[in-house]
């Protein structure tokens, strides 16, 4: 069986960053999938489900309410390996194109106060598995060590 594209990326040399994972075409429309890598695979500890779940709730709410991205956002959610998130946008984008919105989203997570969106039994299938403090910590770490000092090595997959 042929490997899917994400399994062909050399995870031994992969850093934190924003990567174009793939581009798909639906007729004349382009869909861009981004790999928002928050931890170094197989080196740093993976994120726990509670903080991933919290970032997903807050990040998805931010994107779906953003004046420029509400209609471009197809999906924002965690990777199964728990090292980051996938962001899927309608449009043909590069990693550089989304640095600003990804930074804004993680600043929003870092600075978030109040009730986590969708954190009720009525709204979520696992509403007790949330951790705002750790979500904020991980958002700050991603901002400080990746997004605020991003370079080409954090925007292009290793060869």
N, C-alpha and C positions, 0 to 999 in steps of 0.2 A: 504494500500500500504506500502511496506517495505521501511524504511528510507535508503537513500544512506549513504555510510560510512562516508562521511564528516559531515553529520548531527548527527552522533552518538558521535562525539568528544565533550567533556565537555568544551564549550566555556567560561564558568564562571571561570575556573581555567587555561585557556590557556594563556601562556606568548608569548612574541615575541620570534622568534627562527627559526630553520630549522627542519621540521618534515617530516618523511616519511608518506605521506597521504595514499598511496596505492601502491600495486604492481600488475601488470597485466601480463598475460602470453599469448604470441602469438606463439604457437608451442613451440619451445625450447628457445625462446627469452623472456627475462624479460624486462618490461617497469616499471620504478620507477617514481612515481609522488611525488614531494616534495611540502610541504606547507611552503612557505617563509613568515612567519608572521611578519609584520613590526609594527603593532600597537596591543595593548592589546584589544581584542574584548569586546565591550560593556562597556569599561572604558575610553579608549582614543578616541579622535575624529578620524573618518575615514579620509583617504586621499581623496583629491579632484581629479576629473577626469583628470584635466590638468597635474598634476604631475605624476599620475599613467600612463597616456598615454605617457609621456616623458620617464619615467623609462622603460616602455615597449619597446619603440623604441630603446633607447640606449642599454638596457640590451640584447634584442634579437639580435641586430647587433653585440654586443660584443661576445655573445655565438656562433653565426653562423660564426664568423671569428676567433674564438679561435683555435689554432692548435690542441689541444687535444679534444675539445668538438664540433667542427663544424659538425662532423658526428654522434655525440651522442645526440645532441639537437633535440628533437621532438617539444617542445613547451615551450614558456615562455610568460605568460600573467597574467593579473589581476584577482583577485577573485571578484565576483559580490558584495560582502559585503564591498569591498574597504579597507580591513585590511591587504592585502598582495598580493602575487603572487603565481601562480603555475609554477613549473619548471618540465618538463617531459623529462626524459633522457632514452635513450636506454641502458639497462644494469641493473644489480642487485646491488643496492647501499644502504648504510646506510646514516643517516644524517651526521655522522662523515666524510664519504667519500667525501662530497661535500662542507665542510666548506671552503676549500681553494678557489675553483672556485667561490662560492657565494661571498666570501669576495673580490676576485679580480673584480668581476662584479660590486659590489657596490662601490668599490674604483674607478673604471672606470667611473661610473655615477657621483660620487662626484667630480671627477677631470675633467670631460668632458668640453671642450671648442669648440666653433665653431658652425656650423649649426647642428641641430638635424637631424639625419638620417631619411629620408622619410618625412620630414616636408614640403611637397609641395602638392598642390591640385592634381597634377598628381599622386603622390605616396601614398596619404592617404585620407581616406574618411572624416576626421575631423581634418585637419592639423592645424587649428587655435586654437584648444584646447590643447595647450602645455604650460608648465611652467618649464623651465630649472632651474631657481633659486630655486623653491620649491622642484624639483626633487633632486637637489644637497643637499639641506638641509635635506630632508628625508633620503637620502642615508647616509649622515654623521651621522645622529641620529641612524640609524640601525647599522652602523659600531661601533660607540662609545659605545652604550648601550646594544648591543646584540652580534654582530659578534666578536668584539675584546675581549670580556669577556665571551664567550659562555661556558655553563656548561651543564651537563646532563639534567637539568630541562628545558633547551631551545632546547633540541634535541630529547626528548621523550614526546609524548602526555601525559597529565595528566590522571590518572585513573578515 
